[in-house]
Amino acid sequence: MVPNNVVETAAALPAAWSSSSFCRVGTAWVKVLRMDSGPVPEEVHGADEVLLVLDGRLELLVEDTEVVVEGGEMVRVPAGARHAVRPGSRGTLVIVEESGA
């Protein structure tokens, strides 16, 4: 077993907001990505999604409510909830989602 540096993995990705499947835990995928302050259009998933900000800040609009997640914090977006990333989000983000979501 060898530790992986999640922040370095995100930094090495070819583009911001392009996630890489880091590993699988049970039926869930753990993904990592780099945020670059640009917005991401609204989306909806069929399963809950956990968003963990390792460093930086994630600014979301979830069901018309503004949510700010700082480095070291996480939020669960319920299945079926409309959510979009607002401008200004930056840093390293880990996403945990059910496979097929």
Beta strands, then each sheet from edge to edge (+ up, - down):
strand 1: 20-25
strand 2: 28-36
strand 3: 40-43
strand 4: 49-62
strand 5: 65-70
strand 6: 74-77
strand 7: 83-85
strand 8: 90-98
sheet 1: 1+ 2- 8+ 4- 5+
sheet 2: 1+ 2- 8+ 4- 6+
sheet 3: 1+ 2- 8+ 4- 7+ 3-
end
